[in-house]
Amino acid sequence: MTRIALVTRARAPYHKALQEAFAQSLGPESSVRLFYPKNSFCPFDEGKTIPAGANISTEWIDSIKLDGRATVMLARYQSEAIGTQLPSRALWNALAAYNPDSVWVHEFSPYTLTGILFAKNRRIPAIVSSDVGRSNANTFPWIVRLWHRLWGHLAD
């Protein structure tokens, strides 16, 4: 049985479809659990963003959210300026209780870095997905590109 933890702050209909298909492809003996911050903003209807299935579940994590001036550099990138979630001891504890075989992190944020550091601490694979890639990096501000470069080396 494989247990995969997915740490993300991003919810979107296209994420839901990918997450459900991924969980289904693992088979009924495996499980995927998503770890979302409780107070995260989502511009979509929750029913269209929370995956469902026999082997996929969601856990909502307490996290501190920064708003306003803390995100002013990202203001023109509205999807990034919705509030930064800080690293969370509650997330670390929830991951430990789930005891995953690997941690999948979507996007590098202070919140999701908890998942990467957890994986490194437990010596399990840290898998990273991102909307920022080589072909479109120039469309993101320099601070986002730097952030990805700094933390990207931790991915397996």
N, C-alpha and C positions, 0 to 999 in steps of 0.2 A: 504494500500500500504506500503510495506516494502522497505526501502532504505538502502543498505549496501555499505559501503565504504571499498575497499580493498587497503591497503597501502603496497606496496612491491617495492623492487628494482630489483627483480629477474624475468627474462622472460625466458620461456622455452616452447617447444611444449607440454610437459606433463602438464604444468601449464594451458596453453590455453584450453586444453580439459576439465580439471577439472572446470575451471572458467565458460566456456560456459555451461556445464552440470548443474552446480550449479545455474546459472542465470535462465536457462530454467526451472529448478525444482521449482523455486519460483513463476512462473506464470507471465503472461503479465502485471499485475498491479504493480508488484514490479520492482525494478531496482538495478543493481550492477554497481558501477563505480570504476575503477581501477585508482590509483594515482601513476604514475611512475615518477622518476626523468628524466628530459629532457636529461641530459648528461650522462646517464648510459650506460655502455658497455653491449652488448649482443652478444654472439658468434653465435647466430642463425639468420636466415633470419627473418626479422620483420614480414612478412606475416604469418609465422608459430608460432609466439609468441603473437600476439595481438588478443585477443578474439573479436568475432563479434556476434551479435545477436540483437533481437528486444529490449531487456531490459538490455543490457550491453554496457558500454561505457568506454572510456579511457580519462584521463586528464593528460597532461604532465606538470610537476612542475619544476620550477627553483630551483636548489639546488647547493650547493658548493660541489665539489668532491675533496677528498684528494687522491693523488697518491704517488708512490715511497716509501720513507722511512716510511711514515705513515702506510703502509700496509706490511712492510717487515716481521713482525712476522708471517704473514699468507701466505708467498710466496709459500710454498709447497702446499698450498690449493688454486690452481689457481682460482677456482670459487669464493673464498672469497677475493682474492687479486686483484680484478679488479677495485678497487677504492671505497673508502668509501664515501657515501653520508652523508653530515651533516644534522642535523635538519633544518627545513625550515619554516620560517614565511609564505612563499607562500603556503606551504602545509596546514598549519593551516587555512589560509584564504580560501583556496579552499574547505577544509572539512566543514568549517562553511557555505559557500555558498551552498554546496550540502545538508547540514542538515541531515546526516544519522541517522537511528535508531540504528545502531551498526557499529562498526569498526572492520574489519578483518585485522590483520597484519600478513604478511608472513615473518618470520625470524625477529630476533632482530638485528637491525642495528641502528646507530644514526638517520638515516633518518626515519625509521619506528617507532621509539620511539615517534616521534611527533604524530603519529596516536593513540598510546596507551594513551599518556598524554591528547590528545584531548578527547578521549572517557571518561577517568576518570573525566576530567573537566566538561563534559556535563552529567555525570552520565548515560551513555549508555554502553551497553556491549562491552568489548574489547576481541575479539576472536583472538587467536594466533595459527598459524600453523608453523611448522619448519621441516627442514630435520634432525635436531638434536633430537634424542630421547634417551630413556634409553638404548635401545638395541645396539645403535651404537655410543653413546657418546664417548667411548674410542677411536674412530677413528678421533676425532677432537682435536685440540690443547687445552691445559688447559685454555687458555685465552677465547676461544669460549665457553667452558663449564661454566666458571665463569660468562661470560657475560649473558648466558642464565639463570643461577641460579639467578643472581642479578635482572633481569627484569621479569623473569617468574612469580613471585608472583603477578604481576599486571594483569595477564590474568584472565578473568572471567570463 
